[in-house]
């Protein structure tokens, strides 16, 4: 009986699929691993002291680089700037509080990691590890008009202009395919 239980557990654990919905009741498609609700909110990328200090990252890793206050993505040839040519800021324009001071005061757990999909050893704090699913970014129509007080490193999909939008703390940059 014990062997039958172990065999059933082993077979069922191989077919477990992870899908996460944030701000909504369910994921919109079976090909999506992470899906967001439709409010005027974005996803904040992790802040790093500099991309040069980040080791062991894989292509597709996205960060907010505090060295030059820009949103960047890792490619095989290096880091690509998604903030275009504008340097951002971490100072909140409403409160004048520097977000770096808040972050530095917090104790970081270097082992913290959330994995969605089949776990691997890929580095990162949120790792989507499905080989046949994708993340759907938060969707906001005209985020530069509708997101009040965006945070540095915010990323959304602009449904009005049909393009990727990233905020570096000062300006929105838009990327169209």
C-alpha positions, 0 to 999 in steps of 0.5 A, a space after each residue: 500500500 505504501 508503494 502505491 501511495 508513493 507511485 501515485 504521489 510521484 506521478 501526480 507531482 510531475 504534472 503539477 502546473 503553477 499559475 498565479 493571478 494577482 488582483 483577479 480571480 483567475 488566470 486568463 489563459 492556460 499559456 500564462 503563468 503570471 497574470 495581473 488585474 486591470 487596475 491602474 497599477 504596475 509591477 515594480 522591478 527589483 532595485 539593484 546597486 548596479 548591473 555590474 554588481 549582479 552576477 549569475 543572471 540569465 537573459 531576460 532578467 529585468 532590473 532598476 539600476 540605482 547606479 544610473 537610475 534606469 530600467 534595464 534588461 539582460 541580453 547575451 551581449 550585456 544590459 540594454 537600457 529600456 529608459 531611453 536616454 533619460 536618467 531617473 530618480 528614486 525621490 518621491 515627488 509627493 513626499 520628497 522621501 528617497 526610496 533608496 533610504 527606505 530600501 537600505 533600512 530594510 534587511 534583505 533576505 538574500 535567499 528569498 525567492 518565489 518560483 512559478 512553474 517547475 523549479 530550477 536553480 535560476 537566480 532571481 527573486 521572482 522566477 517564472 520557470 515554465 517553458 511553455 507559459 508567459 507573464 502578462 504584464 499589468 495592463 493600463 491605458 495611457 499609464 503616464 496619464 492614469 497611474 498616479 505617483 508611479 514608482 521607479 522601476 515600474 513596468 506595464 503594458 499600455 493598452 491604449 498605445 499597444 506598447 511596453 511602458 517603463 518608469 525610471 522615476 522621472 519619465 515614462 519610456 515607451 517601447 513598441 514592437 
